[in-house]
């Protein structure tokens, strides 16, 4: 994550210097740097949680690939993207919801699903932002002819600003929010995911009672079956994700 942040800041500063860098741009660079460092700190906290790193990073890769597939993997297609009418609900609702549901099933709790969605949003935002900044550095102000008479410096600033708004603000925020809601809905459908299974059992009087042998052995009996079910769901989700990315790339032509 730190390497991605350093690369993003370096590319941003180099592009700004190349196409004109005045005193006012330092404020923008400082804002971008604060956002990126905040992502690093949030990532450190999330990665220290058990069972969050793997699904969160895989979810972030899934979200990033979905955005790149809808925009176009080529640098020029990425910068001059025009989303279709069905791309908006797919990217803003369906993809984050899948991350929240899978994270909840993977971690076997709603809290794990929420953390997975947050980590996926941060990692996807950082990855796509680095890709977008690299695209601006390579393509520059090139693209379709512009009849409005904008200068190269203005076009570069607009593209860099759009990357910040979309991929450092909106993408992580929407992914975390929708993924959070999907995790809560999954836990509502399966109430045992709302809390950890190893929590102490309390009776109505509020006093902890010792667990019997049946209580200790009972939950372990279907554990293997639950693990097989979760693995099957995750495998199906992976196949569906690959099909989704391939389909979106094919539909874009």
KEZAMAR-476368 format. One line per field, with one value per residue: x negated, y, z negated of N, C-alpha, C in turn; residue in one letter; residue number from 1. Coordinates in steps of 0.2 Angstrom, whole numbers, always signed. Layout:
BEGIN
npx <- [X,...]
npy <- [Y,...]
npz <- [Z,...]
capx <- [X,...]
capy <- [Y,...]
capz <- [Z,...]
cpx <- [X,...]
cpy <- [Y,...]
cpz <- [Z,...]
r <- [A,...]
k <- [NUM,...]
This chain:
BEGIN
npx <- [-4,-10,-20,-12,-5,-17,-21,-10,-9,-22,-20,-9,-15,-25,-18,-11,-22,-28,-18,-16,-16,-10,-10,+3,+6,-1,+7,+17,+9,+5,+17,+21,+10,+13,+25,+21,+11,+20,+27,+17,+15,+28,+28,+17,+23,+34,+28,+23,+33,+40,+43,+47,+38,+35,+48,+52,+42,+43,+56,+54,+46,+55,+65,+57,+54,+67,+70,+60,+63,+75,+72,+62,+47,+36,+25,+30,+44,+47,+46,+55,+68,+85,+98,+110,+128,+131,+120,+118,+127,+121,+107,+108,+117,+120,+107,+100,+109,+108,+95,+97,+106,+98,+87,+93,+98,+85,+78,+87,+95,+104,+96,+84,+87,+90,+78,+70,+76,+73,+58,+57,+63,+53,+41,+45,+48,+35,+27,+34,+33,+19,+17,+25,+18,+6,+10,+13,+1,-5,+3,+6,+12,+18,+30,+48,+52,+53,+65,+67,+56,+48,+33,+18,+13,+25,+33,+25,+25,+39,+41,+33,+39,+52,+48,+45,+57,+66,+59,+52,+61,+75,+76,+70,+79,+92,+90,+87,+99,+110,+105,+105,+119,+123,+117,+123,+136,+134,+131,+143,+151,+145,+144,+135,+123,+122,+115,+101,+98,+91,+94,+98,+112,+127,+140,+158,+158,+146,+134,+119,+119,+112,+106,+113,+108,+114,+117,+104,+99,+109,+109,+98,+100,+107,+97,+87,+96,+101,+89,+86,+97,+95,+83,+88,+97,+88,+80,+89,+92,+80,+79,+90,+86,+75,+82,+90,+81,+75,+87,+91,+80,+81,+94,+91,+84]
npy <- [-6,+6,+8,+9,+21,+30,+29,+34,+48,+52,+51,+60,+72,+73,+74,+86,+95,+94,+99,+112,+120,+128,+139,+137,+123,+116,+115,+106,+95,+93,+90,+78,+70,+69,+62,+50,+45,+44,+33,+23,+22,+18,+6,-1,-3,-11,-23,-29,-35,-51,-63,-54,-49,-57,-59,-45,-40,-48,-44,-31,-32,-37,-27,-17,-23,-24,-10,-6,-15,-10,+3,+2,-6,+0,+14,+26,+23,+22,+35,+42,+37,+32,+28,+15,+14,+4,+2,+10,+5,-7,-5,+3,-3,-18,-24,-19,-25,-38,-40,-37,-47,-59,-57,-57,-71,-77,-73,-77,-68,-53,-42,-45,-45,-31,-25,-31,-25,-12,-13,-18,-7,+3,-2,-5,+8,+14,+7,+9,+22,+24,+18,+27,+39,+35,+33,+46,+52,+45,+47,+60,+76,+71,+63,+63,+76,+93,+105,+116,+124,+122,+123,+113,+111,+114,+103,+92,+95,+94,+80,+74,+79,+73,+60,+60,+63,+53,+40,+41,+46,+44,+30,+22,+26,+23,+9,+4,+8,+2,-11,-13,-12,-23,-33,-32,-36,-49,-55,-53,-61,-73,-76,-80,-76,-63,-62,-69,-86,-92,-85,-81,-90,-83,-84,-79,-73,-66,-71,-80,-97,-113,-122,-137,-154,-157,-144,-140,-149,-149,-137,-140,-150,-148,-140,-143,-145,-132,-126,-132,-127,-113,-113,-118,-107,-97,-101,-102,-88,-83,-88,-82,-69,-69,-72,-60,-50,-53,-53,-40,-33,-39,-34,-21,-21]
npz <- [+0,-4,+6,+17,+14,+13,+27,+33,+28,+33,+47,+49,+45,+55,+67,+65,+64,+76,+85,+81,+66,+53,+38,+32,+35,+26,+14,+19,+21,+7,+1,+8,+4,-10,-10,-4,-13,-24,-20,-20,-34,-38,-32,-39,-51,-47,-42,-53,-58,-61,-48,-38,-29,-17,-11,-9,-1,+10,+14,+16,+28,+36,+37,+43,+55,+61,+62,+71,+82,+86,+90,+99,+103,+110,+110,+116,+118,+105,+100,+108,+106,+107,+99,+100,+98,+89,+83,+71,+60,+59,+56,+44,+35,+37,+38,+26,+16,+18,+13,+0,-4,-2,-10,-22,-23,-22,-33,-43,-50,-53,-56,-51,-37,-35,-38,-28,-16,-18,-17,-4,+3,+0,+5,+19,+23,+22,+31,+43,+44,+45,+58,+66,+64,+70,+83,+87,+86,+97,+108,+108,+113,+124,+135,+141,+153,+146,+146,+138,+135,+124,+114,+114,+101,+93,+97,+92,+79,+76,+79,+69,+58,+59,+57,+43,+37,+41,+39,+27,+18,+21,+25,+14,+4,+8,+10,-3,-10,-3,-3,-17,-20,-13,-20,-33,-29,-25,-37,-43,-36,-40,-55,-64,-60,-64,-76,-85,-85,-96,-107,-124,-132,-138,-149,-152,-164,-164,-169,-167,-162,-165,-151,-145,-140,-128,-123,-121,-111,-101,-92,-85,-76,-64,-58,-48,-37,-36,-32,-20,-13,-12,-5,+7,+11,+12,+22,+33,+33,+37,+50,+56,+55,+64,+76,+76,+78,+90,+98,+98,+104,+117,+121,+122,+133]
capx <- [+0,-14,-23,-6,-5,-23,-21,-4,-11,-27,-17,-5,-19,-29,-14,-10,-28,-29,-13,-14,-15,-10,-9,+9,+6,-4,+12,+20,+4,+5,+24,+20,+5,+16,+30,+17,+8,+25,+29,+12,+16,+33,+26,+14,+28,+39,+24,+21,+39,+40,+48,+49,+33,+36,+54,+52,+37,+46,+62,+51,+44,+62,+68,+53,+55,+73,+70,+56,+66,+81,+69,+57,+40,+31,+25,+35,+51,+49,+47,+61,+73,+92,+101,+117,+133,+132,+114,+118,+129,+117,+101,+110,+121,+119,+100,+99,+113,+104,+89,+99,+108,+93,+83,+97,+97,+78,+76,+92,+98,+105,+91,+78,+89,+89,+70,+68,+79,+68,+52,+58,+64,+47,+36,+47,+47,+28,+25,+37,+30,+12,+18,+27,+12,+1,+13,+13,-6,-7,+7,+5,+18,+20,+37,+52,+51,+58,+66,+68,+50,+44,+26,+15,+13,+31,+35,+21,+28,+46,+41,+30,+44,+57,+46,+45,+64,+69,+56,+50,+67,+82,+75,+69,+84,+98,+89,+88,+106,+114,+103,+107,+126,+124,+115,+129,+142,+132,+131,+150,+154,+142,+143,+129,+117,+121,+111,+96,+101,+88,+96,+101,+119,+130,+147,+162,+157,+140,+129,+116,+119,+107,+108,+113,+104,+118,+116,+97,+98,+114,+107,+92,+102,+108,+92,+85,+101,+101,+83,+87,+102,+92,+79,+92,+99,+82,+78,+94,+91,+74,+80,+95,+82,+71,+87,+93,+76,+75,+93,+91,+75,+84,+99,+88,+82]
capy <- [+0,+12,+8,+12,+28,+34,+29,+39,+55,+54,+52,+66,+78,+73,+76,+93,+99,+94,+103,+118,+118,+134,+138,+134,+116,+113,+114,+100,+89,+91,+86,+71,+66,+68,+56,+43,+43,+41,+26,+19,+21,+14,-1,-5,-6,-17,-29,-32,-39,-58,-65,-48,-47,-61,-57,-38,-38,-51,-40,-25,-33,-38,-21,-13,-26,-22,-3,-6,-18,-5,+9,+0,-7,+4,+21,+31,+21,+24,+43,+45,+33,+34,+22,+14,+15,-2,+1,+13,+1,-13,-3,+6,-7,-25,-26,-19,-29,-45,-40,-37,-54,-64,-55,-60,-78,-79,-72,-80,-63,-47,-37,-47,-42,-24,-23,-33,-20,-6,-14,-18,+0,+7,-5,-4,+15,+16,+3,+12,+29,+24,+17,+33,+44,+33,+34,+53,+53,+42,+50,+68,+79,+68,+61,+66,+83,+97,+112,+121,+128,+121,+122,+106,+111,+113,+96,+88,+96,+91,+73,+72,+80,+68,+54,+61,+63,+46,+34,+42,+48,+41,+23,+19,+28,+19,+2,+3,+9,-3,-17,-13,-14,-30,-38,-32,-40,-56,-57,-53,-68,-79,-72,-83,-72,-57,-63,-74,-92,-94,-80,-85,-90,-81,-85,-73,-69,-62,-75,-85,-104,-117,-126,-144,-158,-157,-138,-140,-154,-148,-133,-142,-156,-145,-135,-145,-144,-125,-124,-134,-123,-107,-114,-118,-101,-92,-103,-99,-81,-82,-90,-77,-63,-69,-71,-53,-46,-55,-51,-32,-32,-41,-29,-14,-21]
capz <- [+0,-4,+12,+22,+12,+16,+34,+35,+27,+38,+54,+49,+45,+61,+72,+64,+66,+84,+89,+77,+59,+50,+31,+30,+35,+20,+10,+21,+19,+0,+0,+11,+0,-16,-8,-3,-20,-28,-17,-23,-41,-39,-30,-44,-56,-45,-40,-59,-60,-59,-43,-34,-24,-11,-7,-8,+5,+16,+15,+19,+35,+40,+38,+47,+62,+63,+65,+77,+88,+89,+93,+104,+100,+113,+106,+119,+116,+98,+99,+112,+105,+107,+96,+102,+93,+85,+79,+65,+55,+58,+52,+38,+31,+37,+36,+18,+13,+19,+9,-7,-6,-2,-16,-28,-23,-23,-40,-47,-55,-49,-57,-46,-31,-35,-37,-21,-12,-19,-15,+3,+6,+0,+10,+26,+25,+23,+37,+49,+44,+48,+65,+69,+64,+75,+89,+88,+87,+103,+114,+107,+115,+130,+135,+146,+153,+142,+150,+134,+134,+118,+115,+112,+93,+91,+98,+88,+72,+76,+78,+63,+53,+59,+54,+36,+35,+43,+36,+20,+13,+22,+25,+8,+0,+10,+9,-10,-12,+0,-6,-24,-20,-11,-26,-38,-26,-25,-44,-45,-33,-44,-61,-68,-57,-68,-82,-84,-88,-102,-113,-130,-131,-144,-150,-153,-170,-164,-173,-163,-165,-162,-145,-145,-135,-122,-121,-118,-105,-96,-87,-81,-72,-57,-56,-42,-32,-34,-28,-13,-9,-11,+0,+13,+12,+14,+29,+37,+34,+41,+57,+58,+56,+70,+81,+76,+81,+97,+102,+98,+109,+123,+123,+124,+140]
cpx <- [-4,-18,-18,-6,-11,-23,-15,-6,-17,-25,-13,-10,-23,-25,-13,-16,-29,-24,-11,-12,-16,-10,-3,+10,+3,+1,+16,+15,+5,+12,+23,+16,+9,+21,+26,+14,+14,+27,+23,+13,+22,+32,+22,+18,+32,+35,+23,+27,+39,+45,+50,+44,+34,+42,+54,+48,+40,+52,+59,+49,+50,+65,+64,+54,+61,+73,+65,+59,+72,+78,+65,+50,+35,+31,+30,+42,+52,+50,+53,+67,+80,+96,+108,+122,+134,+125,+114,+121,+124,+110,+103,+114,+120,+112,+98,+103,+110,+99,+91,+102,+103,+88,+87,+97,+90,+77,+81,+95,+99,+100,+85,+81,+89,+82,+68,+70,+74,+62,+52,+59,+57,+42,+38,+46,+40,+25,+28,+34,+23,+13,+20,+22,+7,+4,+12,+5,-8,-4,+6,+12,+21,+27,+41,+51,+56,+59,+67,+62,+47,+37,+24,+15,+19,+34,+32,+24,+35,+46,+38,+35,+50,+55,+46,+52,+67,+66,+53,+55,+73,+81,+75,+76,+90,+96,+90,+95,+110,+112,+105,+115,+127,+122,+120,+135,+140,+133,+139,+153,+151,+140,+137,+123,+116,+117,+106,+99,+98,+89,+99,+109,+122,+138,+151,+160,+150,+134,+126,+117,+114,+110,+108,+109,+107,+117,+109,+96,+103,+112,+102,+94,+103,+103,+89,+89,+101,+95,+84,+92,+99,+87,+82,+94,+94,+80,+82,+93,+85,+75,+85,+91,+78,+76,+89,+87,+75,+81,+93,+86,+78,+89,+97,+85,+74]
cpy <- [+6,+13,+11,+20,+33,+34,+34,+46,+57,+55,+58,+72,+79,+76,+84,+97,+99,+98,+110,+117,+125,+133,+135,+126,+112,+111,+107,+94,+88,+88,+79,+67,+64,+62,+50,+41,+41,+34,+21,+17,+17,+6,-5,-7,-12,-23,-32,-36,-46,-59,-59,-47,-50,-59,-50,-37,-41,-47,-34,-26,-34,-32,-17,-16,-24,-15,-3,-9,-13,+1,+7,+0,-2,+11,+26,+29,+23,+31,+45,+41,+36,+28,+22,+14,+10,-2,+4,+9,-5,-11,-1,+2,-14,-27,-25,-23,-36,-45,-41,-44,-59,-63,-58,-67,-80,-79,-74,-75,-57,-42,-39,-44,-35,-22,-25,-28,-14,-7,-15,-11,+4,+4,-4,+3,+17,+13,+7,+19,+29,+22,+23,+38,+42,+34,+42,+55,+50,+46,+57,+71,+77,+65,+64,+73,+87,+103,+117,+126,+128,+120,+115,+106,+111,+106,+91,+89,+93,+83,+71,+73,+75,+61,+54,+60,+56,+41,+35,+44,+44,+33,+20,+20,+23,+11,+0,+3,+3,-10,-18,-15,-21,-35,-38,-36,-47,-59,-57,-59,-74,-76,-74,-79,-65,-56,-68,-80,-94,-89,-84,-84,-88,-83,-79,-69,-65,-65,-80,-92,-108,-121,-134,-147,-157,-150,-137,-144,-152,-144,-135,-147,-153,-141,-137,-144,-137,-123,-126,-129,-116,-107,-114,-111,-96,-95,-101,-92,-79,-83,-84,-70,-63,-68,-64,-49,-47,-53,-43,-30,-33,-36,-23,-14,-22]
cpz <- [+0,+2,+17,+20,+14,+23,+36,+34,+32,+45,+54,+49,+52,+67,+71,+66,+73,+87,+85,+70,+55,+42,+29,+31,+29,+15,+12,+20,+12,-2,+2,+6,-7,-15,-8,-9,-25,-26,-20,-30,-42,-37,-35,-49,-54,-44,-47,-62,-57,-53,-38,-28,-17,-7,-5,-2,+11,+18,+19,+26,+39,+42,+43,+55,+65,+66,+71,+83,+91,+92,+99,+102,+104,+110,+109,+118,+109,+97,+103,+111,+105,+105,+99,+96,+88,+81,+72,+59,+54,+54,+45,+33,+31,+35,+29,+14,+13,+14,+1,-9,-6,-8,-22,-29,-24,-30,-45,-52,-51,-50,-52,-39,-30,-34,-30,-16,-12,-16,-7,+6,+6,+5,+17,+28,+26,+29,+43,+50,+47,+55,+69,+70,+69,+82,+91,+90,+94,+109,+114,+109,+122,+130,+141,+147,+149,+145,+145,+132,+128,+119,+112,+104,+90,+91,+93,+81,+71,+75,+72,+57,+53,+56,+46,+34,+36,+39,+29,+15,+15,+22,+19,+3,+2,+9,+2,-12,-9,-3,-13,-24,-18,-16,-31,-35,-26,-32,-46,-42,-37,-50,-65,-66,-61,-73,-81,-88,-94,-108,-118,-130,-138,-143,-151,-159,-170,-167,-168,-166,-162,-156,-147,-140,-128,-119,-117,-112,-99,-90,-82,-75,-65,-54,-49,-36,-30,-30,-21,-9,-8,-6,+7,+15,+15,+21,+34,+38,+38,+49,+60,+59,+62,+76,+82,+80,+88,+101,+103,+104,+116,+125,+124,+131,+140]
r <- [X,X,X,X,X,X,X,X,X,X,X,X,X,X,X,X,X,X,X,X,X,X,X,X,X,X,X,X,X,X,X,X,X,X,X,X,X,X,X,X,X,X,X,X,X,X,X,X,X,X,X,X,X,X,X,X,X,X,X,X,X,X,X,X,X,X,X,X,X,X,X,X,X,X,X,X,X,X,X,X,X,X,X,X,X,X,X,X,X,X,X,X,X,X,X,X,X,X,X,X,X,X,X,X,X,X,X,X,X,X,X,X,X,X,X,X,X,X,X,X,X,X,X,X,X,X,X,X,X,X,X,X,X,X,X,X,X,X,X,X,X,X,X,X,X,X,X,X,X,X,X,X,X,X,X,X,X,X,X,X,X,X,X,X,X,X,X,X,X,X,X,X,X,X,X,X,X,X,X,X,X,X,X,X,X,X,X,X,X,X,X,X,X,X,X,X,X,X,X,X,X,X,X,X,X,X,X,X,X,X,X,X,X,X,X,X,X,X,X,X,X,X,X,X,X,X,X,X,X,X,X,X,X,X,X,X,X,X,X,X,X,X,X,X,X,X,X,X,X,X,X,X,X]
k <- [1,2,3,4,5,6,7,8,9,10,11,12,13,14,15,16,17,18,19,20,21,22,23,24,25,26,27,28,29,30,31,32,33,34,35,36,37,38,39,40,41,42,43,44,45,46,47,48,49,50,51,52,53,54,55,56,57,58,59,60,61,62,63,64,65,66,67,68,69,70,71,72,73,74,75,76,77,78,79,80,81,82,83,84,85,86,87,88,89,90,91,92,93,94,95,96,97,98,99,100,101,102,103,104,105,106,107,108,109,110,111,112,113,114,115,116,117,118,119,120,121,122,123,124,125,126,127,128,129,130,131,132,133,134,135,136,137,138,139,140,141,142,143,144,145,146,147,148,149,150,151,152,153,154,155,156,157,158,159,160,161,162,163,164,165,166,167,168,169,170,171,172,173,174,175,176,177,178,179,180,181,182,183,184,185,186,187,188,189,190,191,192,193,194,195,196,197,198,199,200,201,202,203,204,205,206,207,208,209,210,211,212,213,214,215,216,217,218,219,220,221,222,223,224,225,226,227,228,229,230,231,232,233,234,235,236,237,238,239,240,241,242,243,244,245,246,247,248,249,250,251,252,253]
